[in-house]
Amino acid sequence: MFHAHLHSPKGVLALILRVSFGLSLVFHGATLYKDFAGFAGMTAGGLGPLEPLGTVWAYVLPALMIIGGVLIALNYYFIYGVWLTGVALGSIPAGMLLKPLLSATSGGDMMGAANNAFIWLIMLTLVVKLTKCCCGSECKTGEGGHGGACC
């Protein structure tokens, strides 16, 4: 697990950010299950005819965060962790901003949660960028235009 990249400041930062972000996702997902009744009500509320879908998503979203967070923190099947986390986090602003279209919910009331999810997505972007380019040199373009997988 410990490679030469941990002898560079960028490599150390990549490790700290990746583990911290992954654990934060795990803890947040677990907290959503801990207060599931409140979370499910918030998730489904305001979706009008799509409320049953919101209830189902309330079960799925924390699981995506937990599994994705573990994979990201461990840098194990990293691509799957990014997929799971990206779908979970990306669904939040989309769902929150859908609510005003389907109900009497105010769009302004939904912006805080949407913006918060975008901050998480920006952090995911930084984690991916640093994890893929932490060798202390410029990123080398690899398969599909992604940075070299040096970590």
Secondary structure, 3 states (H helix, E strand, C coil): CCCHHHHCHHHHHHHHHHHHHHHHHHHHHHHHHHCHHHHHHHHHCCCHHHHHHHHHHHHHHHHHHHHHHHHHHHCCCHHHHHHHHHHHHHHHHHHHHHHHHHCCCCHHHHHHHHHHHHHHHHHHHHHHHHHHCCCCCCCCECHHHCECCCC
